[in-house]
């Protein structure tokens, strides 16, 4: 009798579970399941939900700051996503339609994601922090025909042109003067809970498109198939160490790939419970009290959050999670030591990209080398390539992390959507080139060095200097601008702008204040310019800005941890090469 795709999927996952503390054996025994047809929501999630073991288990728990608690089981979420899928199909949503999902951590997000996958729509997860200008780009380039959003963001789409329908989670009646056709999400409650697919879902059809910052004028559109994330995140489950029945908390905002990694695919693959805590302002002590009360067994958060948790005293938890993870930026040894001392657990780092699932990580059972990312995960074959010679680095050494694509790892994107030039560069020489530089030691352990380009992270958000500079130079006082990361003790780094003024504008506080205010209106909060300095820009003989020189100056002035010293301030005022640094906080 042929083995079903569900059984093949489970068998591959169970190989990883069986060897969850033995990465070498897992690498030797794991093989990607490769399907002609596969639908994560139908072939996996609904099958888990129909089982006696998991049907009544909580699939999703959302706790609000006021104490109200939403909970749904696997069986209930399966039924609701079927209703939403049937309702969307009745509205006219077809296979391949672009469905932009712009929601907070609210239950409609999970229902819509599963429903969209069932239908074969192309999901376009989008952060609620975007302004109409950024939404216009996404609607146009992804050819979105449908938008699902909440009342707080519905009106943004009145300023976006295009032929699309807005589905709102509002509990009010629909307005009569809306620019685009609107539908009420709550009407899906009247649909049937029996969803039948019209045809099988081709495994290589596009299921998700993410917009991610690049160094060119436009964002990259990362396209994933029905298997590259849904099957590919088996590697992420292995890193997290999730087991059936775990309760997993991932601190990430909707709209970003990491949210789909650890708040959707990985926990549902692992048959765990997804736990979210919604808050207006982050309170580390309160988060730990909530984790205790909810008996959270697994947590993944960026180092920014870990630093806040440490400051709030990790020892206040009576039953801390046993699986503790960090992602998004390199871990500080101080954080590793503090978690180990308080919770007797190794905080484990990992490396992946929007374009891939987890490639390299510290997995359960490894002896964690402080500051390292760990070893290559099952299913991936990694080489280091010397950026200067383009030759493969054998043994210990440093180079760009590249994935062998023959055979192609399932967890690798289909490519950059409608962008042959970017695809040619990313897949040059028979490898997928990550653009990240790492060092590998004699034991096969990788340590992050830095990006091969100028893209940087502030807190847990990846930012493109070009995109920020493009906004700054729209200000009439600005002639030129360069944005670099400036070390910060809390956020790791913040965007710092070096600005050359146009004639007739003074390099003073009033001008700085006006530029801060101007850019704050045009940029989402996570990308705000937080420091600014008026100065000439160092350039190469060909006229290109030497950002590396500006980055080095920021490192020297602010220190590697963002803590300025009296000596640095004194040195700066006497050497001359800088003007006064303004901070956005000065004008709040």
Secondary structure as a PSIPRED ss2 file (coil, helix, strand):
# PSIPRED VFORMAT (PSIPRED V4.0)

   1 X C   1.000  0.000  0.000
   2 X C   1.000  0.000  0.000
   3 X C   1.000  0.000  0.000
   4 X C   1.000  0.000  0.000
   5 X H   0.000  1.000  0.000
   6 X H   0.000  1.000  0.000
   7 X H   0.000  1.000  0.000
   8 X H   0.000  1.000  0.000
   9 X H   0.000  1.000  0.000
  10 X H   0.000  1.000  0.000
  11 X H   0.000  1.000  0.000
  12 X H   0.000  1.000  0.000
  13 X H   0.000  1.000  0.000
  14 X H   0.000  1.000  0.000
  15 X H   0.000  1.000  0.000
  16 X H   0.000  1.000  0.000
  17 X H   0.000  1.000  0.000
  18 X H   0.000  1.000  0.000
  19 X C   1.000  0.000  0.000
  20 X C   1.000  0.000  0.000
  21 X C   1.000  0.000  0.000
  22 X C   1.000  0.000  0.000
  23 X H   0.000  1.000  0.000
  24 X H   0.000  1.000  0.000
  25 X H   0.000  1.000  0.000
  26 X H   0.000  1.000  0.000
  27 X H   0.000  1.000  0.000
  28 X H   0.000  1.000  0.000
  29 X H   0.000  1.000  0.000
  30 X C   1.000  0.000  0.000
  31 X C   1.000  0.000  0.000
  32 X C   1.000  0.000  0.000
  33 X C   1.000  0.000  0.000
  34 X C   1.000  0.000  0.000
  35 X C   1.000  0.000  0.000
  36 X C   1.000  0.000  0.000
  37 X E   0.000  0.000  1.000
  38 X C   1.000  0.000  0.000
  39 X C   1.000  0.000  0.000
  40 X H   0.000  1.000  0.000
  41 X H   0.000  1.000  0.000
  42 X H   0.000  1.000  0.000
  43 X H   0.000  1.000  0.000
  44 X H   0.000  1.000  0.000
  45 X H   0.000  1.000  0.000
  46 X H   0.000  1.000  0.000
  47 X H   0.000  1.000  0.000
  48 X H   0.000  1.000  0.000
  49 X H   0.000  1.000  0.000
  50 X C   1.000  0.000  0.000
  51 X C   1.000  0.000  0.000
  52 X C   1.000  0.000  0.000
  53 X C   1.000  0.000  0.000
  54 X C   1.000  0.000  0.000
  55 X C   1.000  0.000  0.000
  56 X C   1.000  0.000  0.000
  57 X C   1.000  0.000  0.000
  58 X E   0.000  0.000  1.000
  59 X E   0.000  0.000  1.000
  60 X E   0.000  0.000  1.000
  61 X E   0.000  0.000  1.000
  62 X E   0.000  0.000  1.000
  63 X E   0.000  0.000  1.000
  64 X C   1.000  0.000  0.000
  65 X C   1.000  0.000  0.000
  66 X C   1.000  0.000  0.000
  67 X C   1.000  0.000  0.000
  68 X C   1.000  0.000  0.000
  69 X E   0.000  0.000  1.000
  70 X E   0.000  0.000  1.000
  71 X E   0.000  0.000  1.000
  72 X E   0.000  0.000  1.000
  73 X E   0.000  0.000  1.000
  74 X H   0.000  1.000  0.000
  75 X H   0.000  1.000  0.000
  76 X H   0.000  1.000  0.000
  77 X H   0.000  1.000  0.000
  78 X H   0.000  1.000  0.000
  79 X H   0.000  1.000  0.000
  80 X H   0.000  1.000  0.000
  81 X H   0.000  1.000  0.000
  82 X H   0.000  1.000  0.000
  83 X H   0.000  1.000  0.000
  84 X H   0.000  1.000  0.000
  85 X H   0.000  1.000  0.000
  86 X H   0.000  1.000  0.000
  87 X H   0.000  1.000  0.000
  88 X H   0.000  1.000  0.000
  89 X H   0.000  1.000  0.000
  90 X H   0.000  1.000  0.000
  91 X H   0.000  1.000  0.000
  92 X C   1.000  0.000  0.000
  93 X C   1.000  0.000  0.000
  94 X C   1.000  0.000  0.000
  95 X C   1.000  0.000  0.000
  96 X C   1.000  0.000  0.000
  97 X C   1.000  0.000  0.000
  98 X E   0.000  0.000  1.000
  99 X E   0.000  0.000  1.000
 100 X E   0.000  0.000  1.000
 101 X E   0.000  0.000  1.000
 102 X E   0.000  0.000  1.000
 103 X C   1.000  0.000  0.000
 104 X C   1.000  0.000  0.000
 105 X C   1.000  0.000  0.000
 106 X C   1.000  0.000  0.000
 107 X H   0.000  1.000  0.000
 108 X H   0.000  1.000  0.000
 109 X H   0.000  1.000  0.000
 110 X H   0.000  1.000  0.000
 111 X H   0.000  1.000  0.000
 112 X H   0.000  1.000  0.000
 113 X H   0.000  1.000  0.000
 114 X H   0.000  1.000  0.000
 115 X H   0.000  1.000  0.000
 116 X H   0.000  1.000  0.000
 117 X H   0.000  1.000  0.000
 118 X H   0.000  1.000  0.000
 119 X H   0.000  1.000  0.000
 120 X C   1.000  0.000  0.000
 121 X C   1.000  0.000  0.000
 122 X E   0.000  0.000  1.000
 123 X E   0.000  0.000  1.000
 124 X E   0.000  0.000  1.000
 125 X E   0.000  0.000  1.000
 126 X C   1.000  0.000  0.000
 127 X C   1.000  0.000  0.000
 128 X C   1.000  0.000  0.000
 129 X C   1.000  0.000  0.000
 130 X C   1.000  0.000  0.000
 131 X C   1.000  0.000  0.000
 132 X H   0.000  1.000  0.000
 133 X H   0.000  1.000  0.000
 134 X H   0.000  1.000  0.000
 135 X H   0.000  1.000  0.000
 136 X H   0.000  1.000  0.000
 137 X H   0.000  1.000  0.000
 138 X H   0.000  1.000  0.000
 139 X H   0.000  1.000  0.000
 140 X H   0.000  1.000  0.000
 141 X H   0.000  1.000  0.000
 142 X H   0.000  1.000  0.000
 143 X C   1.000  0.000  0.000
 144 X E   0.000  0.000  1.000
 145 X E   0.000  0.000  1.000
 146 X E   0.000  0.000  1.000
 147 X E   0.000  0.000  1.000
 148 X E   0.000  0.000  1.000
 149 X E   0.000  0.000  1.000
 150 X C   1.000  0.000  0.000
 151 X H   0.000  1.000  0.000
 152 X H   0.000  1.000  0.000
 153 X H   0.000  1.000  0.000
 154 X H   0.000  1.000  0.000
 155 X H   0.000  1.000  0.000
 156 X H   0.000  1.000  0.000
 157 X H   0.000  1.000  0.000
 158 X H   0.000  1.000  0.000
 159 X H   0.000  1.000  0.000
 160 X C   1.000  0.000  0.000
 161 X C   1.000  0.000  0.000
 162 X C   1.000  0.000  0.000
 163 X C   1.000  0.000  0.000
 164 X C   1.000  0.000  0.000
 165 X E   0.000  0.000  1.000
 166 X E   0.000  0.000  1.000
 167 X E   0.000  0.000  1.000
 168 X E   0.000  0.000  1.000
 169 X C   1.000  0.000  0.000
 170 X C   1.000  0.000  0.000
 171 X C   1.000  0.000  0.000
 172 X C   1.000  0.000  0.000
 173 X C   1.000  0.000  0.000
 174 X C   1.000  0.000  0.000
 175 X C   1.000  0.000  0.000
 176 X C   1.000  0.000  0.000
 177 X C   1.000  0.000  0.000
 178 X C   1.000  0.000  0.000
 179 X C   1.000  0.000  0.000
 180 X C   1.000  0.000  0.000
 181 X C   1.000  0.000  0.000
 182 X E   0.000  0.000  1.000
 183 X E   0.000  0.000  1.000
 184 X E   0.000  0.000  1.000
 185 X H   0.000  1.000  0.000
 186 X H   0.000  1.000  0.000
 187 X H   0.000  1.000  0.000
 188 X H   0.000  1.000  0.000
 189 X H   0.000  1.000  0.000
 190 X H   0.000  1.000  0.000
 191 X C   1.000  0.000  0.000
 192 X C   1.000  0.000  0.000
 193 X C   1.000  0.000  0.000
 194 X C   1.000  0.000  0.000
 195 X C   1.000  0.000  0.000
 196 X C   1.000  0.000  0.000
 197 X C   1.000  0.000  0.000
 198 X C   1.000  0.000  0.000
 199 X C   1.000  0.000  0.000
 200 X C   1.000  0.000  0.000
 201 X C   1.000  0.000  0.000
 202 X E   0.000  0.000  1.000
 203 X C   1.000  0.000  0.000
 204 X C   1.000  0.000  0.000
 205 X C   1.000  0.000  0.000
 206 X E   0.000  0.000  1.000
 207 X E   0.000  0.000  1.000
 208 X E   0.000  0.000  1.000
 209 X E   0.000  0.000  1.000
 210 X E   0.000  0.000  1.000
 211 X E   0.000  0.000  1.000
 212 X E   0.000  0.000  1.000
 213 X C   1.000  0.000  0.000
 214 X C   1.000  0.000  0.000
 215 X C   1.000  0.000  0.000
 216 X C   1.000  0.000  0.000
 217 X C   1.000  0.000  0.000
 218 X C   1.000  0.000  0.000
 219 X C   1.000  0.000  0.000
 220 X E   0.000  0.000  1.000
 221 X E   0.000  0.000  1.000
 222 X E   0.000  0.000  1.000
 223 X E   0.000  0.000  1.000
 224 X E   0.000  0.000  1.000
 225 X E   0.000  0.000  1.000
 226 X C   1.000  0.000  0.000
 227 X C   1.000  0.000  0.000
 228 X C   1.000  0.000  0.000
 229 X C   1.000  0.000  0.000
 230 X C   1.000  0.000  0.000
 231 X C   1.000  0.000  0.000
 232 X C   1.000  0.000  0.000
 233 X C   1.000  0.000  0.000
 234 X H   0.000  1.000  0.000
 235 X H   0.000  1.000  0.000
 236 X H   0.000  1.000  0.000
 237 X H   0.000  1.000  0.000
 238 X H   0.000  1.000  0.000
 239 X H   0.000  1.000  0.000
 240 X H   0.000  1.000  0.000
 241 X C   1.000  0.000  0.000
 242 X C   1.000  0.000  0.000
 243 X C   1.000  0.000  0.000
 244 X C   1.000  0.000  0.000
 245 X C   1.000  0.000  0.000
 246 X C   1.000  0.000  0.000
 247 X E   0.000  0.000  1.000
 248 X E   0.000  0.000  1.000
 249 X E   0.000  0.000  1.000
 250 X E   0.000  0.000  1.000
 251 X C   1.000  0.000  0.000
 252 X C   1.000  0.000  0.000
 253 X C   1.000  0.000  0.000
 254 X C   1.000  0.000  0.000
 255 X C   1.000  0.000  0.000
 256 X C   1.000  0.000  0.000
 257 X H   0.000  1.000  0.000
 258 X H   0.000  1.000  0.000
 259 X H   0.000  1.000  0.000
 260 X H   0.000  1.000  0.000
 261 X H   0.000  1.000  0.000
 262 X H   0.000  1.000  0.000
 263 X H   0.000  1.000  0.000
 264 X H   0.000  1.000  0.000
 265 X H   0.000  1.000  0.000
 266 X H   0.000  1.000  0.000
 267 X H   0.000  1.000  0.000
 268 X H   0.000  1.000  0.000
 269 X H   0.000  1.000  0.000
 270 X C   1.000  0.000  0.000
 271 X C   1.000  0.000  0.000
 272 X C   1.000  0.000  0.000
 273 X E   0.000  0.000  1.000
 274 X E   0.000  0.000  1.000
 275 X E   0.000  0.000  1.000
 276 X E   0.000  0.000  1.000
 277 X E   0.000  0.000  1.000
 278 X C   1.000  0.000  0.000
 279 X C   1.000  0.000  0.000
 280 X C   1.000  0.000  0.000
 281 X C   1.000  0.000  0.000
 282 X C   1.000  0.000  0.000
 283 X C   1.000  0.000  0.000
 284 X H   0.000  1.000  0.000
 285 X H   0.000  1.000  0.000
 286 X H   0.000  1.000  0.000
 287 X H   0.000  1.000  0.000
 288 X H   0.000  1.000  0.000
 289 X H   0.000  1.000  0.000
 290 X H   0.000  1.000  0.000
 291 X H   0.000  1.000  0.000
 292 X H   0.000  1.000  0.000
 293 X H   0.000  1.000  0.000
 294 X H   0.000  1.000  0.000
 295 X C   1.000  0.000  0.000
 296 X C   1.000  0.000  0.000
 297 X C   1.000  0.000  0.000
 298 X E   0.000  0.000  1.000
 299 X E   0.000  0.000  1.000
 300 X E   0.000  0.000  1.000
 301 X E   0.000  0.000  1.000
 302 X C   1.000  0.000  0.000
 303 X H   0.000  1.000  0.000
 304 X H   0.000  1.000  0.000
 305 X H   0.000  1.000  0.000
 306 X H   0.000  1.000  0.000
 307 X H   0.000  1.000  0.000
 308 X H   0.000  1.000  0.000
 309 X H   0.000  1.000  0.000
 310 X H   0.000  1.000  0.000
 311 X H   0.000  1.000  0.000
 312 X C   1.000  0.000  0.000
 313 X C   1.000  0.000  0.000
 314 X H   0.000  1.000  0.000
 315 X H   0.000  1.000  0.000
 316 X H   0.000  1.000  0.000
 317 X C   1.000  0.000  0.000
 318 X C   1.000  0.000  0.000
 319 X C   1.000  0.000  0.000
 320 X C   1.000  0.000  0.000
 321 X C   1.000  0.000  0.000
 322 X C   1.000  0.000  0.000
 323 X E   0.000  0.000  1.000
 324 X E   0.000  0.000  1.000
 325 X E   0.000  0.000  1.000
 326 X E   0.000  0.000  1.000
 327 X C   1.000  0.000  0.000
 328 X C   1.000  0.000  0.000
 329 X C   1.000  0.000  0.000
 330 X C   1.000  0.000  0.000
 331 X C   1.000  0.000  0.000
 332 X C   1.000  0.000  0.000
 333 X H   0.000  1.000  0.000
 334 X H   0.000  1.000  0.000
 335 X H   0.000  1.000  0.000
 336 X H   0.000  1.000  0.000
 337 X H   0.000  1.000  0.000
 338 X H   0.000  1.000  0.000
 339 X H   0.000  1.000  0.000
 340 X H   0.000  1.000  0.000
 341 X H   0.000  1.000  0.000
 342 X H   0.000  1.000  0.000
 343 X H   0.000  1.000  0.000
 344 X C   1.000  0.000  0.000
 345 X C   1.000  0.000  0.000
 346 X C   1.000  0.000  0.000
 347 X C   1.000  0.000  0.000
 348 X E   0.000  0.000  1.000
 349 X E   0.000  0.000  1.000
 350 X E   0.000  0.000  1.000
 351 X E   0.000  0.000  1.000
 352 X C   1.000  0.000  0.000
 353 X C   1.000  0.000  0.000
 354 X C   1.000  0.000  0.000
 355 X C   1.000  0.000  0.000
 356 X E   0.000  0.000  1.000
 357 X C   1.000  0.000  0.000
 358 X C   1.000  0.000  0.000
 359 X C   1.000  0.000  0.000
 360 X E   0.000  0.000  1.000
 361 X E   0.000  0.000  1.000
 362 X C   1.000  0.000  0.000
 363 X C   1.000  0.000  0.000
 364 X C   1.000  0.000  0.000
 365 X C   1.000  0.000  0.000
 366 X C   1.000  0.000  0.000
 367 X C   1.000  0.000  0.000
 368 X C   1.000  0.000  0.000
 369 X C   1.000  0.000  0.000
 370 X C   1.000  0.000  0.000
 371 X C   1.000  0.000  0.000
 372 X C   1.000  0.000  0.000
 373 X C   1.000  0.000  0.000
 374 X E   0.000  0.000  1.000
 375 X E   0.000  0.000  1.000
 376 X E   0.000  0.000  1.000
 377 X C   1.000  0.000  0.000
 378 X C   1.000  0.000  0.000
 379 X C   1.000  0.000  0.000
 380 X C   1.000  0.000  0.000
 381 X C   1.000  0.000  0.000
 382 X E   0.000  0.000  1.000
 383 X E   0.000  0.000  1.000
 384 X E   0.000  0.000  1.000
 385 X E   0.000  0.000  1.000
 386 X C   1.000  0.000  0.000
 387 X C   1.000  0.000  0.000
 388 X C   1.000  0.000  0.000
 389 X C   1.000  0.000  0.000
 390 X C   1.000  0.000  0.000
 391 X C   1.000  0.000  0.000
 392 X E   0.000  0.000  1.000
 393 X E   0.000  0.000  1.000
 394 X C   1.000  0.000  0.000
 395 X C   1.000  0.000  0.000
 396 X C   1.000  0.000  0.000
 397 X E   0.000  0.000  1.000
 398 X E   0.000  0.000  1.000
 399 X E   0.000  0.000  1.000
 400 X E   0.000  0.000  1.000
 401 X E   0.000  0.000  1.000
 402 X E   0.000  0.000  1.000
 403 X E   0.000  0.000  1.000
 404 X E   0.000  0.000  1.000
 405 X C   1.000  0.000  0.000
 406 X C   1.000  0.000  0.000
 407 X C   1.000  0.000  0.000
 408 X C   1.000  0.000  0.000
 409 X C   1.000  0.000  0.000
 410 X C   1.000  0.000  0.000
 411 X C   1.000  0.000  0.000
 412 X E   0.000  0.000  1.000
 413 X C   1.000  0.000  0.000
 414 X C   1.000  0.000  0.000
 415 X E   0.000  0.000  1.000
 416 X E   0.000  0.000  1.000
 417 X C   1.000  0.000  0.000
 418 X C   1.000  0.000  0.000
 419 X C   1.000  0.000  0.000
 420 X H   0.000  1.000  0.000
 421 X H   0.000  1.000  0.000
 422 X H   0.000  1.000  0.000
 423 X H   0.000  1.000  0.000
 424 X H   0.000  1.000  0.000
 425 X H   0.000  1.000  0.000
 426 X H   0.000  1.000  0.000
 427 X C   1.000  0.000  0.000
 428 X H   0.000  1.000  0.000
 429 X H   0.000  1.000  0.000
 430 X H   0.000  1.000  0.000
 431 X E   0.000  0.000  1.000
 432 X E   0.000  0.000  1.000
 433 X E   0.000  0.000  1.000
 434 X E   0.000  0.000  1.000
 435 X E   0.000  0.000  1.000
 436 X E   0.000  0.000  1.000
 437 X E   0.000  0.000  1.000
 438 X E   0.000  0.000  1.000
 439 X E   0.000  0.000  1.000
 440 X E   0.000  0.000  1.000
 441 X C   1.000  0.000  0.000
 442 X C   1.000  0.000  0.000
 443 X C   1.000  0.000  0.000
 444 X C   1.000  0.000  0.000
 445 X C   1.000  0.000  0.000
 446 X E   0.000  0.000  1.000
 447 X E   0.000  0.000  1.000
 448 X E   0.000  0.000  1.000
 449 X E   0.000  0.000  1.000
 450 X E   0.000  0.000  1.000
 451 X E   0.000  0.000  1.000
 452 X C   1.000  0.000  0.000
 453 X C   1.000  0.000  0.000
 454 X C   1.000  0.000  0.000
 455 X C   1.000  0.000  0.000
 456 X E   0.000  0.000  1.000
 457 X E   0.000  0.000  1.000
 458 X E   0.000  0.000  1.000
 459 X C   1.000  0.000  0.000
 460 X C   1.000  0.000  0.000
 461 X E   0.000  0.000  1.000
 462 X E   0.000  0.000  1.000
 463 X E   0.000  0.000  1.000
 464 X C   1.000  0.000  0.000
 465 X H   0.000  1.000  0.000
 466 X H   0.000  1.000  0.000
 467 X H   0.000  1.000  0.000
 468 X H   0.000  1.000  0.000
 469 X H   0.000  1.000  0.000
 470 X H   0.000  1.000  0.000
 471 X H   0.000  1.000  0.000
 472 X H   0.000  1.000  0.000
 473 X C   1.000  0.000  0.000
 474 X C   1.000  0.000  0.000
 475 X C   1.000  0.000  0.000
 476 X C   1.000  0.000  0.000
 477 X C   1.000  0.000  0.000
 478 X E   0.000  0.000  1.000
 479 X E   0.000  0.000  1.000
 480 X E   0.000  0.000  1.000
 481 X E   0.000  0.000  1.000
 482 X E   0.000  0.000  1.000
 483 X E   0.000  0.000  1.000
 484 X E   0.000  0.000  1.000
 485 X E   0.000  0.000  1.000
 486 X E   0.000  0.000  1.000
 487 X E   0.000  0.000  1.000
 488 X E   0.000  0.000  1.000
 489 X C   1.000  0.000  0.000
 490 X C   1.000  0.000  0.000
 491 X C   1.000  0.000  0.000
 492 X E   0.000  0.000  1.000
 493 X E   0.000  0.000  1.000
 494 X E   0.000  0.000  1.000
 495 X E   0.000  0.000  1.000
 496 X E   0.000  0.000  1.000
 497 X E   0.000  0.000  1.000
 498 X E   0.000  0.000  1.000
 499 X E   0.000  0.000  1.000
 500 X E   0.000  0.000  1.000
 501 X E   0.000  0.000  1.000
 502 X C   1.000  0.000  0.000
 503 X C   1.000  0.000  0.000
 504 X C   1.000  0.000  0.000
 505 X C   1.000  0.000  0.000
 506 X C   1.000  0.000  0.000
 507 X C   1.000  0.000  0.000
 508 X C   1.000  0.000  0.000
 509 X H   0.000  1.000  0.000
 510 X H   0.000  1.000  0.000
 511 X H   0.000  1.000  0.000
 512 X H   0.000  1.000  0.000
 513 X H   0.000  1.000  0.000
 514 X H   0.000  1.000  0.000
 515 X H   0.000  1.000  0.000
 516 X H   0.000  1.000  0.000
 517 X H   0.000  1.000  0.000
 518 X H   0.000  1.000  0.000
 519 X H   0.000  1.000  0.000
 520 X H   0.000  1.000  0.000
 521 X H   0.000  1.000  0.000
 522 X H   0.000  1.000  0.000
 523 X C   1.000  0.000  0.000
 524 X C   1.000  0.000  0.000
 525 X H   0.000  1.000  0.000
 526 X H   0.000  1.000  0.000
 527 X H   0.000  1.000  0.000
 528 X C   1.000  0.000  0.000
 529 X C   1.000  0.000  0.000
 530 X C   1.000  0.000  0.000
 531 X E   0.000  0.000  1.000
 532 X E   0.000  0.000  1.000
 533 X E   0.000  0.000  1.000
 534 X E   0.000  0.000  1.000
 535 X C   1.000  0.000  0.000
 536 X C   1.000  0.000  0.000
 537 X C   1.000  0.000  0.000
 538 X C   1.000  0.000  0.000
 539 X E   0.000  0.000  1.000
 540 X C   1.000  0.000  0.000
 541 X C   1.000  0.000  0.000
 542 X C   1.000  0.000  0.000
 543 X C   1.000  0.000  0.000
 544 X C   1.000  0.000  0.000
 545 X E   0.000  0.000  1.000
 546 X C   1.000  0.000  0.000
 547 X H   0.000  1.000  0.000
 548 X H   0.000  1.000  0.000
 549 X H   0.000  1.000  0.000
 550 X H   0.000  1.000  0.000
 551 X H   0.000  1.000  0.000
 552 X H   0.000  1.000  0.000
 553 X H   0.000  1.000  0.000
 554 X H   0.000  1.000  0.000
 555 X H   0.000  1.000  0.000
 556 X H   0.000  1.000  0.000
 557 X H   0.000  1.000  0.000
 558 X H   0.000  1.000  0.000
 559 X C   1.000  0.000  0.000
 560 X C   1.000  0.000  0.000
 561 X C   1.000  0.000  0.000
 562 X C   1.000  0.000  0.000
 563 X C   1.000  0.000  0.000
 564 X C   1.000  0.000  0.000
 565 X C   1.000  0.000  0.000
 566 X H   0.000  1.000  0.000
 567 X H   0.000  1.000  0.000
 568 X H   0.000  1.000  0.000
 569 X H   0.000  1.000  0.000
 570 X H   0.000  1.000  0.000
 571 X H   0.000  1.000  0.000
 572 X H   0.000  1.000  0.000
 573 X H   0.000  1.000  0.000
 574 X H   0.000  1.000  0.000
 575 X H   0.000  1.000  0.000
 576 X C   1.000  0.000  0.000
 577 X C   1.000  0.000  0.000
 578 X C   1.000  0.000  0.000
 579 X C   1.000  0.000  0.000
 580 X C   1.000  0.000  0.000
 581 X E   0.000  0.000  1.000
 582 X E   0.000  0.000  1.000
 583 X E   0.000  0.000  1.000
 584 X H   0.000  1.000  0.000
 585 X H   0.000  1.000  0.000
 586 X H   0.000  1.000  0.000
 587 X H   0.000  1.000  0.000
 588 X C   1.000  0.000  0.000
